Amino acid sequence: MFNCPTILVATPDACKRVLMDDDSFGEGWPKATVELIGRKSFLTSSPEEHRRLRKLTAAPINGFDALSTYLGFIDRTVAEALHRWSEAGEIEFLTELRRVTFKVIVQIFLTAADDATMRELERSYTDLNYGIRAMAINLPGFAFHKAFKVANARSLLATSMDIDARS
């Protein structure tokens, strides 16, 4: 699986053994994940660097004051979703729940996004998410290829924003 040796475990004892035995089991991510998320991401950073980056990124959204800022928005968003679901009849619950969660996350990090931007972000995120879990086959028609295009577009956008910021 993932083009390399992979262990799938389900029982609590097996999970504990794999997760606690650093001598026999090393950390690792599938090739597709590392290529799409980046070699300098949280996933591949050392424990110390991960802790440092987490403190920097979590500070604006953790704690009572930060969370209470978003509580009204979260409450309205969930109430709107529940109302929409009740009128829709049949829904795909996990997809709809992910959509609500994504909307809250975008609001927290971007403050505001119109519906068209939200749909495009969600589509890009979904494509990237499917590609992360796929084999790293970069040919049209494969999930990784679609995700690779999304990741490259993100990379180009970040580069252009960095150039603009330096100008």
C-alpha positions in Angstrom: 0.0 0.0 0.0 1.2 3.5 -0.8 4.1 1.9 -2.7 6.0 1.0 0.4 5.7 -1.3 3.5 2.6 -0.3 5.4 1.1 -1.5 8.7 -2.7 -1.4 9.3 -3.7 -2.0 12.8 -7.1 -1.9 14.5 -6.9 -3.3 18.0 -5.9 -1.1 20.9 -3.0 -3.4 21.8 -1.6 -3.4 18.3 -2.0 0.4 18.0 -0.2 0.9 21.3 2.6 -1.3 20.3 3.1 0.4 16.9 2.8 4.0 18.3 4.9 3.4 21.4 7.8 1.3 19.9 10.1 3.9 18.3 12.9 1.4 17.9 10.9 -1.0 15.7 8.6 1.4 13.9 9.7 4.7 12.4 7.6 7.7 11.4 6.7 8.1 7.8 4.2 9.4 5.4 3.2 8.2 2.0 5.1 9.7 -0.9 1.9 11.4 -2.2 1.4 13.2 1.1 4.9 14.5 1.4 4.9 15.7 -2.2 1.6 17.5 -2.0 1.9 19.0 1.5 5.5 19.9 1.1 8.8 18.8 2.6 8.9 21.7 5.1 5.4 21.1 6.4 4.2 20.2 9.9 4.2 16.6 8.8 7.9 16.3 8.1 9.3 18.7 10.7 11.1 17.6 13.8 9.2 17.3 17.1 10.8 20.5 18.4 10.0 22.5 15.1 6.5 21.1 15.1 5.9 22.3 18.6 7.3 25.8 17.8 5.1 26.0 14.6 2.1 24.8 16.4 2.4 27.4 19.1 2.7 30.1 16.4 -0.3 29.0 14.4 -2.6 27.9 17.3 -2.2 31.0 19.4 -4.8 33.1 17.4 -7.5 30.4 17.7 -6.9 28.7 21.1 -8.2 29.9 24.4 -11.4 31.2 25.7 -11.1 34.8 24.3 -10.2 33.6 20.8 -12.9 30.9 20.7 -15.6 33.2 22.2 -15.0 35.6 19.2 -16.1 32.8 16.8 -18.9 31.4 18.9 -21.7 33.5 17.4 -20.6 32.7 13.8 -20.3 29.0 14.6 -23.7 29.0 16.3 -25.4 30.7 13.2 -23.5 28.5 10.8 -24.6 25.3 12.5 -28.2 26.5 12.9 -28.4 27.4 9.2 -27.0 24.0 8.2 -29.4 22.1 10.4 -32.3 24.1 9.0 -31.1 23.5 5.4 -30.6 19.8 6.1 -34.1 19.5 7.6 -35.6 20.9 4.4 -33.4 18.9 2.0 -34.8 15.5 2.9 -32.0 13.2 2.3 -28.4 14.4 2.7 -24.9 12.8 2.8 -24.2 13.6 6.4 -20.4 13.3 6.4 -20.1 15.5 3.4 -22.4 18.1 4.8 -20.7 18.0 8.2 -17.3 18.5 6.5 -18.8 21.5 4.6 -19.9 23.2 7.8 -16.6 22.5 9.5 -14.7 23.9 6.4 -16.9 27.0 6.4 -16.0 27.7 10.1 -12.3 27.1 9.5 -12.2 29.4 6.5 -14.0 32.1 8.5 -11.5 31.8 11.3 -8.4 32.0 9.1 -9.7 34.3 6.3 -12.3 36.3 8.2 -14.6 36.5 5.2 -15.1 34.7 1.9 -18.0 35.0 -0.5 -19.9 31.9 -1.6 -18.0 31.5 -4.9 -14.6 31.7 -3.1 -15.8 29.3 -0.5 -16.9 26.7 -3.1 -13.6 27.1 -5.0 -11.6 26.6 -1.8 -13.7 23.6 -0.8 -13.2 22.0 -4.2 -9.5 22.6 -4.1 -9.3 21.3 -0.6 -11.3 18.2 -1.5 -9.1 17.5 -4.6 -6.0 17.9 -2.4 -7.4 15.7 0.3 -8.2 12.8 -2.1 -4.7 13.1 -3.7 -3.0 12.9 -0.3 -4.6 9.5 0.2 -3.9 8.2 -3.3 -0.9 6.6 -4.9 1.6 9.1 -6.3 0.7 8.6 -10.0 1.0 11.9 -11.8 -1.0 11.1 -14.9 -4.3 12.7 -15.9 -7.3 10.8 -14.5 -5.6 10.0 -11.2 -6.5 11.7 -7.9 -2.8 12.5 -7.2 -2.5 14.4 -10.6 -5.5 16.5 -9.8 -4.2 17.2 -6.3 -0.7 18.0 -7.7 -2.3 20.7 -9.9 -4.0 22.2 -6.9 -0.8 22.1 -4.8 1.2 23.8 -7.7 -1.5 26.5 -8.0 -1.2 27.1 -4.2 2.5 27.2 -4.5 2.4 29.7 -7.4 -0.1 31.9 -5.4 2.1 31.8 -2.3 5.1 32.8 -4.4 3.3 35.7 -6.1 2.1 36.9 -2.7 5.6 36.7 -1.3 6.9 38.8 -4.3 4.1 41.3 -3.8 4.9 41.6 -0.1 8.6 42.4 -0.9 7.7 45.0 -3.5 
